[in-house]
Amino acid sequence: MLQYSNEKAYTFKGGRVNMVSISDVAKQAHVSKMTVSRVLNHPEQVSKEIFDTVQTAINELGYVQNRAGRALATNKSYTIAFVMLDEVAAVDPYFGQLVTYIADILNQAGYTMELHRSLDNDFHAIDGILVSGARESDDAQLNALTYPLVTYGEQAGAASVDVDNAAGIKLAKQHLVDAGYEQLIYLGLDLDEQFAQARLDGFLDSEIPVDQNNIYRIANDDHIARSLVQTLQLAPKTGIVAATDRLALGALYACLIDQQAVPQDVGIIGFDGIFIHQMGPLTLTTIAQPLERIAEAMVSQLLEQIEQQVRTNPHIVLTPELQLGDTTLHN
């Protein structure tokens, strides 16, 4: 049975405090309080005409729904837990923008977001969970959770959203070849994780042959990348594909220190494309993750599970985009 309350919202007009109740909205819209409650809490149950009429009255009166009343009516807390499992030292700056997008989208849908740092936390009074940084070792804990769940990055048994990592690296390779670079070098991640392997697979794709001796797997550290590249004999027209922008920046500094001409003799392209690619003396060409679309897809999947009261596990893959910078030639 649908519940509603004659809750009041407070607005300020002419320096005075005015109390606007759900009854006031109903009177203004010429509908019942039950109809107003449906528009507020279950808009899918009313026609567009009714929704628009009630929404107009809400806007005219300046009514703002009380969160406690809304929770009572819908049996929800309107709170989402965001669990960040990534190690802070290893998190690239783009991550902050992803979290901001998610928080903003949730807020627009009437939800607040709690930040957690462990799956061992005592989750309560939440409607669902978003997770970033999960690894295969977290599968058991994730599958044991009873809340609606969506992860950033493919995870067995859970709904997830990810960028097409292999396609991104293939796009990077193709750009370098089209720009006239003849020898390709890959700076990959020394991680036993799905996304790192997918990026390596993209470089190994047979459409553009590569020399296996030009593949390096290292920690995601620009200093390590710089030291490595300084040991390499880079022939003219060498293209470096880096698995992250952090590694690409390290390669860029190595080339500048050794007075290699970038992008004329050495082309460098990174992966991720948010903020850090702008931190060097030259703006990196990079494969940009569509963070806003990732956030929208994660929230959309989670809210759908919450509304349908069923946990699903589709895997949504979004295509990254080439973002041109100063570290590669452009045709």
Beta strands, then each sheet from edge to edge (+ up, - down):
strand 1: 8-13
strand 2: 16-21
strand 3: 79-84
strand 4: 112-116
strand 5: 128-132
strand 6: 149-152
strand 7: 159-163
strand 8: 183-189
strand 9: 215-218
strand 10: 238-242
strand 11: 266-272
strand 12: 285-288
strand 13: 315-318
strand 14: 321-323
sheet 1: 1+ 2-
sheet 2: 4+ 3+ 5+ 6+ 7+ 13+
sheet 3: 9+ 8+ 10+ 11+ 12+ 14-
end
